[in-house]
Amino acid sequence: MLEHMHAGFIAAFSLSNLGALTFGTFVGIVVGILPGLGPMVGMVVLLPFSFAFSPDVALSLLLGVFCGGYYGGGIPAVLLRTPGVPSSLVTSFDGYPLTQKGEAQTALSAALLGSFGGGIISVVILIFLAPLLAHVAASFGPPEYFTVAVFGVVLVVMAFRDQLGRGIMLLGLGFWFATVGIDGTTLSQRFCFGTLVMQNGLDIVPVCLGLFGIGQTLILVERGIMKNHDIQLSRSSLDFSKLFKLFKYWKTLIRSGVIGTFVGLLPGTGSILASFLSYDVTKRLSKEKSLFGKGTPEGCIASEAGNNAVPAGAMIPLLTLGIPGDALSAVLLGVFTINGIYPGPLLLVKEPVLITTIYFSMLLINIVAFAMLVIWLKPFAMIVKVPGKLLAVVIMVISLVGIYAVNTRLFDVGVAISMGVLGYILLRTGWPIVNLVMGFVLGEIMENRLRETMSLGDGSLMILFDRPICIFLVIITILIIFVPFMLDVRKSRNKKLSN
């Protein structure tokens, strides 16, 4: 164990890994600060280039973008009431009122302290919880993996139950995309339309980069970044005197970090729920309830701690079960599988050095992100002045060059452009595009596990009801489907009665 920890420590502090995570964190902060982009765009743009590196360096690069994006998202939320990432909306509830009172440094200090604390706490929980969950999952067979995948898919769909029909349609579309190519079991062609180039199937890189990178870029061209560029910051770096005064909210910091980690652990929930839940719980338990919404540092700390705890939380089901919790961790799953590494309970046994490298890298990413924003706070905040159209053109060119560089196939470029148009339409009309990505990533996993399960059950799925873990997961899945609908019906009845 100590040997693996030592090897992971050495790998994490290698020049290549430090360079990758530092650059990734820088890119993450930039795309996080720019409203309308976010860490997903940064990750898919760098994804094609990550394949030139070893798996640990590639993951450090993308994890830097993942975590750095949430750090950056709170800056415009505090200064301009325009969240860089959706989950930082909650930070603006108290951050912007503090800025209006001339206490922007206090609000930014609270946001950064919350981000750093939530990130570190969640990594510590990841280090201790992942081996325990992997130990439980070690007894999993194909039926258990199949029911876990179904559970994850249901959670994603129910997260967007206000658009249930659209969500199911996009999930089905994602499943369909996952079937394109030669079926590995039967060696039959599926949806190749008589073309040789389609037999290799659709790759995760052009699909994700098109849907998010190009699609979001087209939105950026249309809408611009923001209209308000008036940034009032008296100094270039963070005021440490404000930062040290906020340590009195240490209980809020720890509680929100724990909440955010466990929300991130659940597939489909996302950072928005983590941020809202952390804020709401803090408000209920606070001695200064009346200050919330009017400008209190405690609200900023709670929101950002919950928000930034999500990346490490999402890594727990990804590493131990091979199930991505959201679109961002789905991209990381693609990096694993392309390198011939398959997340699951045996990953911690087969790749202990890689796992410990990831742990140390995530700790370093939080330190690097915090240090960057402390030192260069104002220069980073001024990024919002970059012309949106110029930024869009740069992202588009880098994306297409990166796509072509992976396999030197123009077909992949065509797929990325087609998916970009589809992504633009879905984003423009407000459809839950995450469902499509999750369907595409989980489609092959679910199909293979379903075949293995039916093979064990002699063509029947009744084998699921002979296994206690499967029965438990099926019951939980059914409850997740019906309980929210029952609560919605009760809420609508109470609303009618009150009217």
LUMGU-678222 format. One record per residue (C-alpha): residue in one letter; x, y, z. Coordinates in steps of 0.001 Angstrom, whole numbers, padded with zeros to 6 digits, always signed. Layout:
N
AXYZ;...
END
This chain:
499
M+000000+000000+000000;L+002763+002432+000981;E+004648+001551-002208;H+001605+002448-004308;M+001128+005702-002388;H+004779+006589-002897;A+004636+005771-006623;G+001416+007785-007023;F+002971+010717-005161;I+006037+010665-007429;A+003833+010442-010547;A+001599+013298-009394;F+004602+015569-008761;S+006332+014749-012051;L+006931+017743-014322;S+004592+016410-017030;N+001736+015858-014575;L+002242+019202-012818;G+002355+020970-016186;A-000813+019220-017376;L-002867+019900-014251;T-001671+023519-014069;F-002571+024184-017702;G-005876+022329-017328;T-006734+024324-014205;F-005907+027590-015979;V-008167+026662-018912;G-010870+025559-016467;I-010831+028872-014608;V-011003+030800-017891;V-013973+028850-019318;G-015617+028908-015885;I-015400+032697-015678;L-016876+033141-019170;P-020677+032776-018850;G-022073+030408-021436;L-018994+028192-021689;G-018177+026232-018532;P-015854+023291-017816;M-017537+020944-020302;V-016454+023106-023248;G-012885+023260-021943;M-012768+019493-021407;V-014058+018515-024853;V-011756+021025-026585;L-008704+019543-024812;L-009957+015948-025060;P-008421+015192-028503;F-005035+016522-027370;S-005112+014475-024157;F-004642+011232-026099;A-001010+012177-026769;F-000305+011746-023031;S-000231+008795-020659;P-003566+008077-018894;D-002557+009706-015589;V-001370+012930-017262;A-004421+013031-019557;L-006774+012621-016595;S-004915+015315-014625;L-005304+017697-017568;L-009060+017138-017837;L-009633+017026-014074;G-007906+020413-013902;V-010511+021804-016306;F-013320+020017-014421;C-012382+021460-011006;G-011034+024804-012263;G-014306+025552-014040;Y-016209+025572-010766;Y-013606+027829-009155;G-013949+030356-011977;G-017746+030288-012094;G-018139+032149-008814;I-016124+035223-009915;P-018656+036802-012342;A-021485+035642-010055;V-020069+037806-007258;L-018950+040793-009350;L-021622+040961-012056;R-024517+038778-010834;T-023895+036625-013916;P-022842+033073-012946;G-020018+031606-015011;V-021444+028115-014459;P-025147+027478-013669;S-024481+026242-010127;S-022804+029554-009194;L-026186+031242-009489;V-026663+030540-005774;T-023388+032310-005008;S-024775+035492-006556;F-027637+035562-004006;D-025266+036949-001367;G-022103+037662-003358;Y-023546+040407-005533;P-025295+042262-002651;L-021921+042299-000852;T-020288+043758-003985;Q-022976+046468-004109;K-022111+047357-000516;G-018459+047806-001501;E-017417+044476+000015;A-016425+042669-003193;Q-013178+041457-001585;T-015125+039854+001267;A-017495+038136-001168;L-014651+036885-003375;S-012706+035689-000329;A-015767+033755+000848;A-016319+032227-002593;L-012685+031148-002935;L-012491+029812+000624;G-015675+027816+000001;S-014328+026496-003291;F-011014+025450-001769;G-012523+023936+001367;G-015229+022031-000540;G-012680+020713-003024;I-010240+019469-000374;I-012963+017930+001829;S-014467+016057-001124;V-011075+014617-002172;V-010487+013362+001389;I-013932+011679+001342;L-013116+010201-002091;I-009863+008709-000770;F-011638+006966+002149;L-015008+006123+000560;A-013889+004782-002845;P-012089+001683-001427;L-015110+000874+000788;L-017534+001111-002134;A-015148-000862-004345;H-015032-003587-001664;V-018844-003844-001772;A-018850-003718-005575;A-016264-006518-005739;S-019146-008958-005274;F-020969-007461-008274;G-021653-009552-011358;P-023262-008595-014693;P-026803-008438-013164;E-025668-005968-010483;Y-023817-003824-012999;F-026841-003787-015277;T-029200-002678-012489;V-026705-000002-011375;A-026587+001319-014945;V-030404+001356-015120;F-030474+003150-011759;G-028054+005777-013101;V-030095+006283-016277;V-033329+006659-014296;L-031726+009240-012008;V-030606+011268-015027;V-034085+011147-016600;M-035821+012023-013324;A-033446+014949-012788;F-035185+016500-015817;R-038682+015158-015151;D-040198+018524-016070;Q-039072+017575-019600;L-039737+013845-019259;G-040727+013201-022878;R-037764+015134-024258;G-035383+013470-021816;I-036488+009949-022774;M-036253+010797-026479;L-032696+012088-026133;L-031712+009109-023980;G-033038+006800-026695;L-031155+008792-029342;G-027974+008365-027309;F-028578+004607-027062;W-029050+004501-030848;F-025789+006369-031484;A-024040+003829-029229;T-025167+000915-031452;V-023689+002282-034694;G-020897+000100-036139;I-019921-003562-036001;D-021538-005461-033136;G-018686-007066-031198;T-020721-010152-030253;T-022447-011065-033519;L-020043-009219-035897;S-023082-007874-037748;Q-023316-004342-039134;R-025695-001972-037386;F-026796+001345-038895;C-023704+001567-041119;F-025872+002468-044147;G-023592+000503-046455;T-020524+002658-045748;L-017142+001388-044610;V-016347+004450-042498;M-019396+003883-040259;Q-018300+000377-039298;N-015982+001725-036593;G-018955+003389-034929;L-019238+006892-033531;D-016359+007952-031301;I-016984+009749-028012;V-014571+012572-028896;P-016346+014078-031948;V-019779+013420-030445;C-019095+015220-027142;L-016957+017936-028697;G-019635+018637-031282;L-022576+018660-028887;F-020918+020824-026254;G-017873+022538-027771;I-019227+023533-031188;G-022873+023715-030092;Q-022076+026061-027199;T-019769+028093-029427;L-022605+028727-031876;I-024730+029921-028960;L-021869+032213-027945;V-021750+033750-031433;E-025462+034418-031272;R-025765+035796-027752;G-022305+037091-026833;I-020870+036653-023356;M-022563+039412-021364;K-023651+042990-021669;N-022303+044303-018376;H-018519+044698-018344;D-018295+047079-015386;I-015918+045379-012943;Q-015003+047182-009744;L-011904+045689-008100;S-009538+047924-006170;R-006560+045543-006218;S-005118+042865-008515;S-004833+040105-005901;L-007055+038851-003081;D-007075+040671+000267;F-005820+038106+002803;S-007095+040124+005758;K-010658+039478+004520;L-009894+035801+003942;F-008642+035037+007459;K-011735+036570+009080;L-013954+034023+007307;F-012510+030980+009045;K-015162+031453+011744;Y-017542+029734+009292;W-015558+026485+009393;K-018621+024420+010344;T-020477+025706+007291;L-017462+024874+005139;I-017218+021266+006327;R-020972+020619+006250;S-021393+022025+002741;G-018367+020094+001455;V-019845+016827+002759;I-023283+017625+001273;G-021769+018475-002116;T-019691+015289-002184;F-022656+013001-001554;V-024868+014867-004015;G-022107+014496-006616;L-021994+010773-005861;L-025564+010335-007180;P-025786+010043-010984;G-027738+012800-012703;T-028040+015208-009759;G-025256+017646-010650;S-023666+020680-009045;I-026793+022868-009169;L-028579+020671-006614;A-025425+020501-004470;S-025147+024277-004418;F-028829+024879-003635;L-028978+022158-000976;S-025814+023369+000792;Y-027120+026934+000777;D-030576+025934+002034;V-029248+023761+004875;T-026822+026508+005925;K-029591+029109+005918;R-031797+026913+008109;L-029024+026265+010640;S-027501+029749+010636;K-027831+032184+013538;E-028066+035012+010982;K-030968+033803+008806;S-032166+037340+008098;L-028909+038228+006317;F-029236+035532+003662;G-030126+037025+000295;K-029032+040472+001485;G-025291+039836+001576;T-023582+037395+003940;P-020232+035650+003369;E-021671+032473+004903;G-024032+032074+001940;C-021148+032362-000545;I-019076+029817+001388;A-021953+027315+001537;S-022802+027608-002142;E-019241+027340-003455;A-018236+024552-001033;G-021181+022423-002147;N-020525+023322-005775;N-016816+022455-005764;A-017256+019207-003860;V-019129+017682-006804;P-016136+016730-009053;A-014539+014444-006439;G-017975+013103-005489;A-018694+012234-009126;M-015389+010341-009298;I-016560+007826-006663;P-019179+005963-008796;L-016988+006435-011878;L-013921+004744-010362;T-015697+002055-008346;L-018678+001152-010560;G-017706+002500-013972;I-020887+004595-014006;P-020480+008319-014829;G-022569+010650-012700;D-022822+013423-015300;A-021643+014448-018756;L-018293+015673-017416;S-017405+012358-015781;A-018699+010606-018925;V-015864+012302-020823;L-013388+011023-018216;L-014819+007519-018677;G-013999+007865-022378;V-010363+008644-021511;F-010181+005505-019354;T-011696+003157-021942;I-009720+004536-024901;N-006553+003752-022934;G-007756+000207-022254;I-008556+000898-018597;Y-012044-000080-017415;P-013297+001540-014187;G-014936-000770-011683;P-014234-002455-008339;L-011109-004161-009702;L-009606-000856-010878;L-008343-000059-007391;V-006577-003450-007359;K-005304-003473-010951;E-004274+000194-011196;P-003410+001311-007623;V-000691+003720-008790;L-003049+005425-011259;I-005710+005787-008554;T-003315+007314-006009;T-001972+009620-008738;I-005538+010829-009350;Y-005993+011446-005614;F-002827+013528-005294;S-003539+015334-008582;M-006988+016413-007384;L-005504+017768-004174;L-002890+019662-006202;I-005528+020997-008615;N-007442+022597-005751;I-004247+024182-004406;V-003204+025456-007859;A-006669+026865-008661;F-006859+028650-005311;A-003332+030077-005708;M-003997+031289-009266;L-007127+033170-008287;V-005579+034602-005130;I-002604+036010-007061;W-004251+036993-010386;L-007815+037708-009302;K-008370+040921-011277;P-006672+039713-014509;F-008889+036624-014472;A-012000+038726-013797;M-011186+040944-016792;I-011471+037912-019107;V-015165+038722-019507;K-014121+041644-021711;V-012871+039246-024438;P-015102+039652-027543;G-017455+036678-027728;K-017165+036202-031503;L-013367+036137-031404;L-013470+033576-028606;A-015984+031472-030549;V-013799+031359-033667;V-010722+030324-031654;I-012642+027535-029879;M-014114+026286-033163;V-010729+026132-034937;I-008982+024414-031997;S-011850+021913-031730;L-011800+020864-035384;V-007994+020688-035549;G-007971+018550-032415;I-010663+016230-033784;Y-008751+015659-037020;A-005462+015129-035176;V-006781+012145-033168;N-007380+009719-036065;T-006654+011970-039100;R-010160+011210-040402;L-012320+013846-042038;F-015303+011681-041091;D-014769+012580-037410;V-014731+016267-038345;G-018029+015777-040162;V-019509+014004-037137;A-018361+016859-034865;I-019921+019505-037131;S-023180+017523-037421;M-023317+017050-033659;G-022496+020741-033244;V-025565+021704-035259;L-027673+019225-033258;G-026177+020536-030008;Y-026945+024132-030995;I-030578+023259-031731;L-030968+021357-028452;L-029277+024075-026379;R-031243+026794-028156;T-034566+025072-027478;G-033684+024097-023900;W-033689+020315-024331;P-031733+018260-021697;I-028671+017492-023811;V-027043+015656-020875;N-029479+012772-021430;L-028152+012251-024953;V-024537+012080-023775;M-025356+009738-020900;G-027313+007469-023252;F-024408+007389-025703;V-021791+006636-023028;L-023870+004117-021048;G-025477+002486-024097;E-022662+000043-024832;I-022151-000712-021123;M-025843-001491-020605;E-026084-003595-023768;N-023099-005756-022854;R-024227-006203-019246;L-027759-007052-020394;R-026435-009766-022716;E-024264-011223-019959;T-027176-011117-017502;M-029564-012883-019892;S-026873-015448-020661;L-026569-016230-016947;G-030359-016410-016649;D-030850-018635-019707;G-032518-015834-021637;S-034583-014515-018715;L-034223-011387-016598;M-035789-013130-013609;I-032249-013793-012403;L-032293-010206-011122;F-034801-011241-008433;D-032540-014019-007181;R-029824-011546-006154;P-030320-009322-003052;I-028326-006343-004377;C-030325-006350-007622;I-033629-006493-005711;F-032545-003540-003561;L-031502-001496-006617;V-034735-002332-008460;I-036813-001197-005456;I-034808+002052-005160;T-035191+002669-008904;I-038969+002173-008711;L-039182+004543-005737;I-037132+007177-007605;I-039648+006986-010454;F-042883+007074-008465;V-042142+009148-005333;P-041341+012421-007196;F-044478+012053-009317;M-046585+011433-006187;L-045089+014527-004548;D-045776+016565-007695;V-049414+015407-007716;R-049802+016275-004019;K-048223+019694-004594;S-050579+020457-007495;R-053602+019392-005402;N-052547+021622-002505;K-052054+024494-004956;K-055572+024026-006363;L-057051+023900-002859;S-055222+027063-001809;N-056572+028873-004880;
END
